[in-house]
Amino acid sequence: MEELFALVKTDYTIIIAVLYFIGIGLRKLKGFPNNYIPLCITLTGIGLAALSSIARLSDYANLAALVFDSIAQGILCAGMSVYVNEFIKHTLKKSE
């Protein structure tokens, strides 16, 4: 698991928390289907990672590197937020 956390750059770790809370909010919406939450989280993660990358535009040699980094980090952050959600659900679950 530490290897996965090592893949997410430190500049993007706040996105994991933001996506986690967005997922909680979407789950509480009555009209929003639960099976679309991971897709929505992923697309939002890519968008937030893109905004973060654009804010640090001088760090990138070209536009392709920025786009790749945004997509990869957005997907990783979305996956980590789902992992955090599952971890919390299963550790707080009462043993039967």
PAMI-436201 format. One line per field, with one value per atom (N, C-alpha, C): residue number from 1; residue in one letter; chain; x, y, z. Coordinates in Angstrom, 1 decimal. Layout:
// PAMI-436201
num = NUM / ... .
residuo = A / ... .
cadena = A / ... .
east = X / ... .
north = Y / ... .
up = Z / ... .
***
This chain:
// PAMI-436201
num = 1 / 1 / 1 / 2 / 2 / 2 / 3 / 3 / 3 / 4 / 4 / 4 / 5 / 5 / 5 / 6 / 6 / 6 / 7 / 7 / 7 / 8 / 8 / 8 / 9 / 9 / 9 / 10 / 10 / 10 / 11 / 11 / 11 / 12 / 12 / 12 / 13 / 13 / 13 / 14 / 14 / 14 / 15 / 15 / 15 / 16 / 16 / 16 / 17 / 17 / 17 / 18 / 18 / 18 / 19 / 19 / 19 / 20 / 20 / 20 / 21 / 21 / 21 / 22 / 22 / 22 / 23 / 23 / 23 / 24 / 24 / 24 / 25 / 25 / 25 / 26 / 26 / 26 / 27 / 27 / 27 / 28 / 28 / 28 / 29 / 29 / 29 / 30 / 30 / 30 / 31 / 31 / 31 / 32 / 32 / 32 / 33 / 33 / 33 / 34 / 34 / 34 / 35 / 35 / 35 / 36 / 36 / 36 / 37 / 37 / 37 / 38 / 38 / 38 / 39 / 39 / 39 / 40 / 40 / 40 / 41 / 41 / 41 / 42 / 42 / 42 / 43 / 43 / 43 / 44 / 44 / 44 / 45 / 45 / 45 / 46 / 46 / 46 / 47 / 47 / 47 / 48 / 48 / 48 / 49 / 49 / 49 / 50 / 50 / 50 / 51 / 51 / 51 / 52 / 52 / 52 / 53 / 53 / 53 / 54 / 54 / 54 / 55 / 55 / 55 / 56 / 56 / 56 / 57 / 57 / 57 / 58 / 58 / 58 / 59 / 59 / 59 / 60 / 60 / 60 / 61 / 61 / 61 / 62 / 62 / 62 / 63 / 63 / 63 / 64 / 64 / 64 / 65 / 65 / 65 / 66 / 66 / 66 / 67 / 67 / 67 / 68 / 68 / 68 / 69 / 69 / 69 / 70 / 70 / 70 / 71 / 71 / 71 / 72 / 72 / 72 / 73 / 73 / 73 / 74 / 74 / 74 / 75 / 75 / 75 / 76 / 76 / 76 / 77 / 77 / 77 / 78 / 78 / 78 / 79 / 79 / 79 / 80 / 80 / 80 / 81 / 81 / 81 / 82 / 82 / 82 / 83 / 83 / 83 / 84 / 84 / 84 / 85 / 85 / 85 / 86 / 86 / 86 / 87 / 87 / 87 / 88 / 88 / 88 / 89 / 89 / 89 / 90 / 90 / 90 / 91 / 91 / 91 / 92 / 92 / 92 / 93 / 93 / 93 / 94 / 94 / 94 / 95 / 95 / 95 / 96 / 96 / 96 .
residuo = M / M / M / E / E / E / E / E / E / L / L / L / F / F / F / A / A / A / L / L / L / V / V / V / K / K / K / T / T / T / D / D / D / Y / Y / Y / T / T / T / I / I / I / I / I / I / I / I / I / A / A / A / V / V / V / L / L / L / Y / Y / Y / F / F / F / I / I / I / G / G / G / I / I / I / G / G / G / L / L / L / R / R / R / K / K / K / L / L / L / K / K / K / G / G / G / F / F / F / P / P / P / N / N / N / N / N / N / Y / Y / Y / I / I / I / P / P / P / L / L / L / C / C / C / I / I / I / T / T / T / L / L / L / T / T / T / G / G / G / I / I / I / G / G / G / L / L / L / A / A / A / A / A / A / L / L / L / S / S / S / S / S / S / I / I / I / A / A / A / R / R / R / L / L / L / S / S / S / D / D / D / Y / Y / Y / A / A / A / N / N / N / L / L / L / A / A / A / A / A / A / L / L / L / V / V / V / F / F / F / D / D / D / S / S / S / I / I / I / A / A / A / Q / Q / Q / G / G / G / I / I / I / L / L / L / C / C / C / A / A / A / G / G / G / M / M / M / S / S / S / V / V / V / Y / Y / Y / V / V / V / N / N / N / E / E / E / F / F / F / I / I / I / K / K / K / H / H / H / T / T / T / L / L / L / K / K / K / K / K / K / S / S / S / E / E / E .
cadena = A / A / A / A / A / A / A / A / A / A / A / A / A / A / A / A / A / A / A / A / A / A / A / A / A / A / A / A / A / A / A / A / A / A / A / A / A / A / A / A / A / A / A / A / A / A / A / A / A / A / A / A / A / A / A / A / A / A / A / A / A / A / A / A / A / A / A / A / A / A / A / A / A / A / A / A / A / A / A / A / A / A / A / A / A / A / A / A / A / A / A / A / A / A / A / A / A / A / A / A / A / A / A / A / A / A / A / A / A / A / A / A / A / A / A / A / A / A / A / A / A / A / A / A / A / A / A / A / A / A / A / A / A / A / A / A / A / A / A / A / A / A / A / A / A / A / A / A / A / A / A / A / A / A / A / A / A / A / A / A / A / A / A / A / A / A / A / A / A / A / A / A / A / A / A / A / A / A / A / A / A / A / A / A / A / A / A / A / A / A / A / A / A / A / A / A / A / A / A / A / A / A / A / A / A / A / A / A / A / A / A / A / A / A / A / A / A / A / A / A / A / A / A / A / A / A / A / A / A / A / A / A / A / A / A / A / A / A / A / A / A / A / A / A / A / A / A / A / A / A / A / A / A / A / A / A / A / A / A / A / A / A / A / A / A / A / A / A / A / A / A / A / A / A / A / A / A / A / A / A / A / A / A / A / A / A / A / A .
east = 0.8 / 0.0 / 0.9 / 2.0 / 2.9 / 3.4 / 3.5 / 3.9 / 2.9 / 1.6 / 0.6 / 0.6 / 0.8 / 0.9 / 2.1 / 3.2 / 4.4 / 4.2 / 3.3 / 3.0 / 2.3 / 1.5 / 0.8 / 1.7 / 1.9 / 2.8 / 2.2 / 3.1 / 2.6 / 1.7 / 2.0 / 1.1 / -0.3 / -0.6 / -1.9 / -2.6 / -2.0 / -2.6 / -3.9 / -4.0 / -5.2 / -6.4 / -6.1 / -7.2 / -7.9 / -7.1 / -7.7 / -8.8 / -8.5 / -9.5 / -10.7 / -10.5 / -11.6 / -12.5 / -11.9 / -12.7 / -13.4 / -12.8 / -13.5 / -14.8 / -14.7 / -15.9 / -16.9 / -16.4 / -17.4 / -18.1 / -17.4 / -18.1 / -19.1 / -18.9 / -19.8 / -21.1 / -20.8 / -21.9 / -22.8 / -22.1 / -22.9 / -23.7 / -23.1 / -23.9 / -25.1 / -25.1 / -26.2 / -27.3 / -27.0 / -28.0 / -28.9 / -30.2 / -31.2 / -31.3 / -31.2 / -31.4 / -30.1 / -29.0 / -27.7 / -27.4 / -27.3 / -27.1 / -25.7 / -25.6 / -24.3 / -23.3 / -23.7 / -22.8 / -22.1 / -22.5 / -21.8 / -20.8 / -20.8 / -20.0 / -18.5 / -18.0 / -16.6 / -16.2 / -17.1 / -16.8 / -16.8 / -17.7 / -17.8 / -16.5 / -16.1 / -14.9 / -13.7 / -13.6 / -12.4 / -12.3 / -13.5 / -13.4 / -13.2 / -13.7 / -13.4 / -12.0 / -11.4 / -10.0 / -9.1 / -9.4 / -8.6 / -8.7 / -9.9 / -10.1 / -9.3 / -9.4 / -8.7 / -7.1 / -6.7 / -5.3 / -4.8 / -5.7 / -5.3 / -5.2 / -6.1 / -6.0 / -4.7 / -4.4 / -3.1 / -1.9 / -1.9 / -0.8 / -0.7 / -1.8 / -1.7 / -1.2 / -1.5 / -0.9 / 0.6 / 1.1 / 2.6 / 3.1 / 2.6 / 2.9 / 4.4 / 5.2 / 6.6 / 7.4 / 6.7 / 7.4 / 7.4 / 6.7 / 6.5 / 7.3 / 7.9 / 8.7 / 7.8 / 6.6 / 5.7 / 4.3 / 3.4 / 1.9 / 1.6 / 2.2 / 1.9 / 2.3 / 3.4 / 3.7 / 2.7 / 2.2 / 1.2 / -0.1 / -0.5 / -1.8 / -1.6 / -0.5 / -0.3 / -0.2 / 0.5 / 0.5 / -0.8 / -1.6 / -3.0 / -3.8 / -3.8 / -4.7 / -4.2 / -2.9 / -2.4 / -2.6 / -2.3 / -2.5 / -4.0 / -4.8 / -6.3 / -6.8 / -6.4 / -6.9 / -6.4 / -5.1 / -4.5 / -5.2 / -5.5 / -6.2 / -7.6 / -8.3 / -9.6 / -9.6 / -8.6 / -8.5 / -8.2 / -7.3 / -7.0 / -8.1 / -9.0 / -10.1 / -11.1 / -11.3 / -12.2 / -11.6 / -10.3 / -9.6 / -9.8 / -9.7 / -9.9 / -11.3 / -12.3 / -13.7 / -13.9 / -13.4 / -13.6 / -12.8 / -11.7 / -10.9 / -11.7 / -12.3 / -13.0 / -14.3 / -15.0 / -16.2 / -15.9 / -14.8 / -14.6 / -13.9 / -13.2 / -12.6 / -13.6 / -14.6 / -15.6 / -16.8 / -16.8 / -17.9 / -17.8 / -18.9 / -18.9 / -18.7 / -17.9 / -17.6 / -18.9 / -19.1 / -20.3 / -20.0 .
north = -1.2 / 0.0 / 1.3 / 1.2 / 2.3 / 2.7 / 1.7 / 2.0 / 2.8 / 2.6 / 3.4 / 4.9 / 5.0 / 6.4 / 7.1 / 6.3 / 6.9 / 7.4 / 6.9 / 7.3 / 8.6 / 8.9 / 10.2 / 11.3 / 12.3 / 13.4 / 14.2 / 14.7 / 15.4 / 16.6 / 17.3 / 18.4 / 18.0 / 16.7 / 16.3 / 15.6 / 15.4 / 14.6 / 15.2 / 16.5 / 17.2 / 16.8 / 16.5 / 16.1 / 14.8 / 13.9 / 12.7 / 13.0 / 13.9 / 14.3 / 15.0 / 15.9 / 16.6 / 15.6 / 14.6 / 13.6 / 12.7 / 12.4 / 11.6 / 12.3 / 13.6 / 14.3 / 14.5 / 14.7 / 14.8 / 13.5 / 12.3 / 11.0 / 10.9 / 11.3 / 11.3 / 12.1 / 13.3 / 14.2 / 13.5 / 12.9 / 12.3 / 11.1 / 10.4 / 9.2 / 9.7 / 10.8 / 11.3 / 11.9 / 12.2 / 12.7 / 11.5 / 11.7 / 10.6 / 10.3 / 11.2 / 11.0 / 10.6 / 10.6 / 10.2 / 8.8 / 8.0 / 6.5 / 6.3 / 5.3 / 5.0 / 4.4 / 3.8 / 3.2 / 4.2 / 5.5 / 6.5 / 7.3 / 7.0 / 7.8 / 7.6 / 6.4 / 6.3 / 7.0 / 7.0 / 7.8 / 9.3 / 9.8 / 11.2 / 11.6 / 10.7 / 11.0 / 11.0 / 10.1 / 10.0 / 11.3 / 11.7 / 12.9 / 14.1 / 14.2 / 15.4 / 15.4 / 14.2 / 14.1 / 14.6 / 14.1 / 14.6 / 16.1 / 16.6 / 18.1 / 18.9 / 18.4 / 19.1 / 18.9 / 17.8 / 17.6 / 18.5 / 18.7 / 19.5 / 21.0 / 21.4 / 22.8 / 22.9 / 21.9 / 22.0 / 22.0 / 21.2 / 21.2 / 22.5 / 23.1 / 24.4 / 25.5 / 25.4 / 26.3 / 26.3 / 25.1 / 24.9 / 24.7 / 25.5 / 25.3 / 25.3 / 26.1 / 26.2 / 24.9 / 24.0 / 22.7 / 21.7 / 22.0 / 21.1 / 21.5 / 20.6 / 20.9 / 21.1 / 20.4 / 20.6 / 20.3 / 20.6 / 20.4 / 18.9 / 18.0 / 16.6 / 16.1 / 16.6 / 16.1 / 16.6 / 17.8 / 18.4 / 17.5 / 17.2 / 16.4 / 15.0 / 14.4 / 13.1 / 13.1 / 14.0 / 14.1 / 14.4 / 15.2 / 15.5 / 14.3 / 13.5 / 12.4 / 11.3 / 11.0 / 10.0 / 10.3 / 11.5 / 11.9 / 11.9 / 12.4 / 12.4 / 11.0 / 10.1 / 8.7 / 8.1 / 8.3 / 7.8 / 8.4 / 9.7 / 10.3 / 9.8 / 9.5 / 9.0 / 7.6 / 6.8 / 5.4 / 5.4 / 6.4 / 6.4 / 6.9 / 7.8 / 8.3 / 7.1 / 6.3 / 5.1 / 4.1 / 4.0 / 3.1 / 3.6 / 4.9 / 5.5 / 5.2 / 5.4 / 5.2 / 3.7 / 2.8 / 1.4 / 1.0 / 1.6 / 1.3 / 1.8 / 3.0 / 3.5 / 2.7 / 2.3 / 1.5 / 0.1 / -0.5 / -1.8 / -1.8 / -0.8 / -0.8 / -0.3 / 0.5 / 0.9 / -0.1 / -1.0 / -2.0 / -2.9 / -3.1 / -4.0 / -5.4 / -6.1 / -7.5 / -8.4 / -9.3 / -10.1 / -11.5 .
up = 0.0 / 0.0 / 0.0 / 0.7 / 0.7 / -0.7 / -1.6 / -3.0 / -3.7 / -3.4 / -4.0 / -3.6 / -2.3 / -1.7 / -2.3 / -2.6 / -3.1 / -4.5 / -5.2 / -6.6 / -6.7 / -5.7 / -5.7 / -5.2 / -6.0 / -5.7 / -4.5 / -3.7 / -2.5 / -2.8 / -4.0 / -4.3 / -4.6 / -4.8 / -5.1 / -4.0 / -2.9 / -1.8 / -1.2 / -1.3 / -0.8 / -1.6 / -2.9 / -3.8 / -3.3 / -2.7 / -2.2 / -1.2 / -0.2 / 0.8 / 0.1 / -0.8 / -1.5 / -2.2 / -2.9 / -3.6 / -2.7 / -1.5 / -0.5 / -0.1 / 0.2 / 0.7 / -0.4 / -1.6 / -2.8 / -2.9 / -2.8 / -2.8 / -1.8 / -0.6 / 0.5 / 0.2 / -0.4 / -0.8 / -1.9 / -2.9 / -3.9 / -3.4 / -2.5 / -1.9 / -1.2 / -0.6 / 0.2 / -0.8 / -2.0 / -2.9 / -3.3 / -3.1 / -3.4 / -4.9 / -5.7 / -7.2 / -7.9 / -7.3 / -7.9 / -7.8 / -8.9 / -8.8 / -8.2 / -7.3 / -6.7 / -7.6 / -8.7 / -9.6 / -10.5 / -10.5 / -11.2 / -10.3 / -9.0 / -8.1 / -8.5 / -8.7 / -9.1 / -10.4 / -11.4 / -12.6 / -12.3 / -11.6 / -11.2 / -10.4 / -9.5 / -8.7 / -9.6 / -10.5 / -11.4 / -12.3 / -12.9 / -13.8 / -13.0 / -11.8 / -10.9 / -10.5 / -10.2 / -9.8 / -10.9 / -12.2 / -13.3 / -13.5 / -13.3 / -13.4 / -12.4 / -11.1 / -10.1 / -10.2 / -10.7 / -10.9 / -12.0 / -13.1 / -14.2 / -13.7 / -12.8 / -12.2 / -11.4 / -10.7 / -9.9 / -10.8 / -11.8 / -12.8 / -13.5 / -13.9 / -14.6 / -13.6 / -12.4 / -11.4 / -11.3 / -11.6 / -11.6 / -13.0 / -13.9 / -15.4 / -15.7 / -14.9 / -15.2 / -14.9 / -14.1 / -13.8 / -15.0 / -16.0 / -17.1 / -18.3 / -19.0 / -20.2 / -21.4 / -21.5 / -22.6 / -22.1 / -23.0 / -22.7 / -22.5 / -23.3 / -23.2 / -21.8 / -21.2 / -19.8 / -18.8 / -19.0 / -18.1 / -18.2 / -19.4 / -19.6 / -19.0 / -19.3 / -18.8 / -17.2 / -16.7 / -15.2 / -14.6 / -15.2 / -14.7 / -14.8 / -15.9 / -16.0 / -15.0 / -15.0 / -14.1 / -12.6 / -12.2 / -10.8 / -10.4 / -11.4 / -11.1 / -10.9 / -11.7 / -11.5 / -10.2 / -9.9 / -8.7 / -7.5 / -7.5 / -6.4 / -6.2 / -7.3 / -7.3 / -6.7 / -7.1 / -6.6 / -5.1 / -4.7 / -3.3 / -2.4 / -3.0 / -2.2 / -2.0 / -3.1 / -2.9 / -1.9 / -2.0 / -1.0 / 0.4 / 0.6 / 2.0 / 2.4 / 1.5 / 1.9 / 2.3 / 1.5 / 1.8 / 3.1 / 3.3 / 4.6 / 5.8 / 5.7 / 6.8 / 7.0 / 6.0 / 6.1 / 6.8 / 6.4 / 6.9 / 8.3 / 8.6 / 10.0 / 11.0 / 10.6 / 11.6 / 11.6 / 10.7 / 10.7 / 11.9 / 12.6 / 13.8 / 13.4 / 14.1 / 13.8 / 14.2 / 13.3 / 13.5 / 14.0 .
***
